[in-house]
Amino acid sequence: MDIDAELETTLRYRAKAVLRKRARALRGALPPGAAAERSAKIVEALAALPALREARAVALFYPIEGRNEVDLLALDAQLRAAGKRVAYPAIDPETRVMTFRYVDDLATLEERGLGFREPLPTAPEAEALDVIVVPALQIDGRGQRIGYGAGFYDRALPRFAPPALAVGVAFAFQLVAEVPDTAGDVALGLVVTDDRVLDPAASEAT
């Protein structure tokens, strides 16, 4: 890597750190009622996606308490009522590798030191998924996202998608013109906010 390329990489990582901090503060200032209303619209948009209607196994995420994350619990109930299997992310405490495990009862999810509720280690691992719904602090129309910085999803998604469809969800104000992508970032196949659905592949075609 030459000096210019190395400098650009450094600047991109610094930019992402700044954007991450600002995005967390902005979302944190959102009134809980507004977050719930926006989440309901995202759930409605997700439920209408052909990929989700046809899916047999879907991975969601449990919203971190107090952070105004998109709340998908209503979608969980809809998926189960339709006879679909639902999985949630789980982190191996030793290897720090994230995978997805099927959950039959949300009451069994527990917080294990990383801020979000995870399935029990004994829950069956999801070896194949049709749709994976991914959280984001910021996201752009290309499907590039800024997460919390640990890289769990970026390392896990290549094992499932494709063939699974990775769908990023965020509130409309978290959609930005461009996220500075860095090595190892994985672009998502679809972006859903509370006011639109974006297909990065269709954007590239035009």
C-alpha positions, 0 to 999 in steps of 0.5 A, spaced: 500 500 500 502 506 497 502 512 502 496 516 499 492 509 499 494 508 506 492 515 508 486 514 505 484 508 508 486 511 515 481 517 513 476 513 512 476 509 518 476 516 522 470 518 518 466 512 520 468 513 527 466 520 527 459 518 523 458 513 528 458 517 534 454 522 531 449 517 528 448 514 535 447 521 538 442 523 533 438 516 534 439 516 541 435 523 541 429 520 538 423 520 542 421 513 544 414 514 541 417 516 534 422 510 534 416 505 535 412 509 530 418 508 525 419 501 527 412 499 525 413 502 518 419 498 517 416 492 519 410 493 515 415 494 509 419 488 510 413 484 511 411 486 504 417 484 501 416 478 496 423 475 499 420 475 506 414 472 504 417 466 500 422 465 506 422 459 510 428 461 515 429 469 517 434 472 521 432 478 525 435 482 531 433 483 538 433 491 539 438 493 544 434 497 550 435 504 551 438 505 544 432 506 539 434 501 535 429 499 530 424 494 533 422 488 529 419 484 535 412 485 531 415 482 525 418 476 529 410 474 531 408 475 524 413 470 521 412 465 526 404 465 525 406 464 518 410 458 520 417 460 518 423 459 523 426 465 526 433 466 528 437 471 532 445 473 532 449 469 537 457 471 539 461 465 541 465 468 547 471 465 545 472 466 538 468 472 537 465 469 531 457 471 530 453 466 527 445 465 528 441 460 532 434 458 531 429 461 537 422 458 539 421 462 545 424 470 545 424 469 553 430 465 552 434 470 549 439 473 554 444 479 554 451 476 555 455 482 556 455 485 549 449 489 550 444 485 546 440 479 547 442 472 544 440 465 544 442 460 548 448 456 546 444 450 546 439 453 541 440 450 534 445 453 529 441 456 523 445 453 517 441 456 512 437 462 511 433 466 506 433 473 509 438 476 514 435 483 517 441 487 519 441 493 523 445 500 522 447 506 525 447 509 518 446 506 511 446 508 504 443 507 497 449 502 495 447 498 501 454 500 505 452 501 512 456 503 519 454 499 525 457 499 532 464 497 529 465 490 532 465 487 525 460 481 527 455 482 521 461 483 516 464 477 518 458 473 518 454 475 512 459 472 507 457 465 510 450 466 508 449 471 503 448 469 498 444 465 497 440 469 503 438 476 502 441 481 507 436 487 508 439 493 512 434 497 516 434 504 519 430 510 520 429 515 514 434 520 517 439 514 518 440 514 510 445 518 508 448 519 501 454 515 502 458 511 507 465 511 507 467 503 505 473 500 508 476 493 507 472 487 509 465 491 509 459 487 506 454 491 502 447 489 503 442 487 498 436 491 500 435 497 504 429 498 508 427 505 512 420 507 514 419 511 508 422 507 502 425 501 500 432 501 496 435 496 491 442 497 490 442 493 484 437 497 481 441 503 482 447 501 479 443 499 473 441 506 472 
